[in-house]
């Protein structure tokens, strides 16, 4: 059985990482691209932990052996199939302890060459938290604009065309607003956000700059690192201006059309509006929105929310940033994208991944 460090893991091209922790551990956080082949179910892990606490280590180990002994052949076969031919799987658990050692030993006995990650997921997380602050390219190009101008869509287009992009909303699994998880489940936690940020920063290591959206420090459940916030404040700023009619259409296409006929949609919009109402005191504003919601007139709701809630809160944000702004006026995010590319070209900021 060979052991490797986290640093060595990142020197391997397309490693096959096998995470043998329980499903609930894997769901909470994992190394991007890892395959979960659990040694124990969630209930089994809980049972072993209870025995360890109440009866001691030896009794817990014995019960673990009883639970796992009958499923070893299927476990090894699953790992072998996931690994493919001539690829050594990298096995890890939480701290690189008993679970990963046992599975790596079983694989060795079965003639499957494998590596064990020293320190497990815990070592991986400690490593990326240490590295992330040092990995940002020198300069940030920050897209600003009122809700609905299409900043995220513009970043996606630019990314496909080879520009270096940090898509923070994708990493957070959240659109950065009260309605930010509509159609996106519950969003990512901090550990998942950090893992995805590290992975994307690895891909941008040769770039002298990167594009990002002017997000608040907190996006859903996750917070951006201070180093990234500093880059954002002192970056190159591009302010997007798009007419409100196009903004409403864009938001309807993103938040309404794909989901409005699904059974959960009305309830989620209602719950999100309640959060708006707790922040807004104007009774007429609340009354108008409540009536529109009852009639499912979502486009009209969005227009009122933009004009009376989101846009007024945006006015002061520009003052938080250092440096000049380049203003871009367009009638769609496609047109805005082309104008941004022209501006980047004037600044000698070229695509990096053509």
DATA-V625704 format. One record per residue. N is the residue number from 1. SS is DSSP state (hx for helix, st for strand, lp for the rest). D_LAST is the distance of its C-alpha to the last C-alpha in Angstrom with 1 decimal. Layout:
((N,SS,D_LAST) (N,SS,D_LAST))
This chain:
((1,lp,40.8) (2,st,38.0) (3,st,36.9) (4,st,33.6) (5,lp,32.7) (6,hx,29.9) (7,hx,28.2) (8,hx,28.4) (9,hx,27.0) (10,lp,23.7) (11,lp,23.5) (12,lp,23.6) (13,lp,20.6) (14,lp,21.2) (15,lp,24.8) (16,lp,27.3) (17,st,29.0) (18,st,32.4) (19,st,33.9) (20,lp,37.6) (21,lp,38.7) (22,lp,40.4) (23,hx,38.5) (24,hx,39.5) (25,hx,38.1) (26,hx,34.8) (27,hx,34.6) (28,hx,35.2) (29,lp,32.3) (30,lp,30.3) (31,lp,27.5) (32,lp,24.4) (33,lp,24.3) (34,lp,27.9) (35,st,30.4) (36,st,33.8) (37,lp,36.7) (38,lp,39.5) (39,lp,42.5) (40,lp,44.6) (41,lp,44.6) (42,hx,44.8) (43,hx,48.6) (44,hx,49.1) (45,hx,47.2) (46,hx,49.4) (47,hx,52.5) (48,hx,51.8) (49,hx,51.1) (50,hx,54.4) (51,hx,56.3) (52,hx,54.8) (53,hx,55.9) (54,hx,59.4) (55,hx,60.4) (56,lp,58.3) (57,hx,55.6) (58,hx,57.6) (59,hx,58.4) (60,hx,54.8) (61,hx,53.6) (62,hx,56.2) (63,hx,55.2) (64,hx,51.6) (65,hx,52.7) (66,hx,54.7) (67,hx,51.8) (68,hx,49.2) (69,hx,51.3) (70,lp,51.4) (71,lp,47.6) (72,hx,46.4) (73,hx,46.0) (74,hx,43.8) (75,hx,41.8) (76,hx,41.1) (77,hx,40.3) (78,hx,37.8) (79,hx,36.0) (80,hx,36.2) (81,hx,34.6) (82,hx,31.8) (83,hx,31.0) (84,lp,30.7) (85,lp,31.8) (86,lp,31.6) (87,lp,29.8) (88,lp,31.8) (89,st,31.8) (90,st,31.9) (91,st,34.8) (92,st,35.4) (93,lp,37.8) (94,lp,38.5) (95,lp,39.7) (96,lp,39.4) (97,lp,43.1) (98,hx,45.5) (99,hx,43.3) (100,hx,40.4) (101,hx,42.9) (102,hx,45.0) (103,hx,42.1) (104,hx,40.7) (105,hx,44.2) (106,hx,44.8) (107,hx,41.6) (108,hx,42.8) (109,hx,46.2) (110,lp,44.6) (111,lp,42.6) (112,lp,39.2) (113,lp,37.4) (114,st,35.9) (115,st,34.9) (116,st,36.2) (117,st,34.3) (118,lp,36.6) (119,lp,37.4) (120,hx,35.7) (121,hx,33.9) (122,hx,35.8) (123,hx,34.4) (124,hx,30.8) (125,hx,31.4) (126,hx,33.2) (127,hx,30.3) (128,hx,27.5) (129,hx,29.8) (130,hx,30.3) (131,hx,26.6) (132,hx,25.0) (133,lp,26.6) (134,lp,25.0) (135,lp,21.4) (136,lp,20.3) (137,lp,17.9) (138,lp,20.0) (139,st,19.7) (140,st,19.6) (141,st,18.8) (142,st,21.3) (143,st,21.7) (144,st,25.4) (145,st,27.4) (146,lp,30.4) (147,lp,30.4) (148,lp,28.8) (149,lp,26.4) (150,lp,23.5) (151,hx,21.7) (152,hx,20.6) (153,hx,19.4) (154,hx,17.4) (155,hx,15.7) (156,hx,14.9) (157,hx,13.4) (158,hx,11.3) (159,hx,10.2) (160,hx,9.3) (161,lp,7.1) (162,lp,5.2) (163,lp,8.3) (164,lp,10.5) (165,st,13.4) (166,lp,16.8) (167,lp,18.5) (168,hx,22.0) (169,hx,23.8) (170,hx,22.2) (171,hx,23.2) (172,hx,26.7) (173,lp,27.1) (174,lp,28.5) (175,lp,27.9) (176,lp,29.7) (177,lp,32.8) (178,lp,36.3) (179,lp,35.0) (180,lp,31.8) (181,lp,32.5) (182,lp,33.6) (183,lp,32.2) (184,lp,30.4) (185,lp,33.5) (186,lp,34.5) (187,lp,31.3) (188,lp,30.2) (189,lp,32.4) (190,hx,31.6) (191,hx,31.0) (192,hx,28.5) (193,hx,26.7) (194,hx,26.7) (195,hx,25.3) (196,hx,22.4) (197,hx,21.7) (198,hx,21.9) (199,hx,19.5) (200,hx,16.8) (201,hx,17.5) (202,hx,17.1) (203,hx,13.4) (204,lp,13.1) (205,lp,15.1) (206,lp,12.9) (207,lp,12.2) (208,lp,14.9) (209,st,15.2) (210,st,14.9) (211,st,15.8) (212,st,18.9) (213,st,21.9) (214,lp,25.3) (215,lp,27.0) (216,lp,30.4) (217,lp,30.9) (218,st,32.0) (219,st,30.0) (220,lp,32.4) (221,lp,33.7) (222,st,31.2) (223,st,31.0) (224,lp,28.2) (225,lp,28.8) (226,hx,30.5) (227,hx,27.8) (228,hx,25.2) (229,hx,27.9) (230,hx,28.4) (231,hx,24.8) (232,hx,24.9) (233,hx,28.2) (234,lp,27.1) (235,lp,23.6) (236,st,22.4) (237,st,23.9) (238,st,23.0) (239,st,25.8) (240,st,25.3) (241,st,28.4) (242,st,28.8) (243,lp,32.3) (244,hx,34.1) (245,hx,34.5) (246,hx,30.8) (247,hx,30.6) (248,hx,33.5) (249,hx,32.0) (250,hx,28.7) (251,hx,30.8) (252,hx,33.0) (253,hx,30.1) (254,hx,28.8) (255,hx,32.2) (256,hx,34.8) (257,lp,34.0) (258,lp,32.5) (259,lp,35.4) (260,lp,38.5) (261,lp,40.4) (262,lp,39.9) (263,lp,43.1) (264,lp,41.7) (265,hx,40.1) (266,hx,43.1) (267,hx,44.2) (268,hx,40.9) (269,hx,40.8) (270,hx,44.4) (271,hx,43.8) (272,hx,40.9) (273,hx,43.1) (274,hx,45.9) (275,hx,43.7) (276,hx,43.1) (277,hx,46.9) (278,hx,47.7) (279,hx,45.8) (280,lp,47.0) (281,lp,50.7) (282,lp,51.1) (283,hx,53.2) (284,hx,52.3) (285,hx,48.6) (286,hx,49.3) (287,hx,51.7) (288,hx,49.4) (289,hx,46.5) (290,hx,48.9) (291,hx,50.3) (292,hx,46.9) (293,hx,45.9) (294,hx,49.2) (295,lp,48.4) (296,lp,44.7) (297,lp,43.7) (298,hx,40.3) (299,hx,38.7) (300,hx,41.7) (301,hx,41.5) (302,hx,37.9) (303,hx,38.9) (304,hx,41.8) (305,hx,39.8) (306,hx,37.2) (307,hx,39.9) (308,hx,42.5) (309,hx,40.7) (310,hx,37.0) (311,hx,36.7) (312,hx,39.7) (313,hx,38.4) (314,hx,35.2) (315,hx,36.8) (316,hx,37.5) (317,hx,34.1) (318,hx,32.6) (319,hx,35.2) (320,hx,33.9) (321,lp,30.9) (322,lp,30.9) (323,lp,29.5) (324,lp,28.9) (325,st,27.4) (326,st,25.3) (327,st,26.8) (328,st,24.9) (329,st,27.1) (330,st,26.0) (331,lp,27.7) (332,lp,25.0) (333,hx,22.0) (334,hx,19.8) (335,hx,21.3) (336,hx,20.9) (337,hx,17.1) (338,hx,16.9) (339,hx,19.3) (340,hx,17.5) (341,hx,14.3) (342,hx,16.8) (343,hx,18.5) (344,hx,15.4) (345,hx,14.8) (346,hx,18.5) (347,lp,18.2) (348,lp,15.5) (349,lp,13.2) (350,lp,9.7) (351,lp,6.5) (352,lp,6.1) (353,lp,3.8) (354,lp,0.0))
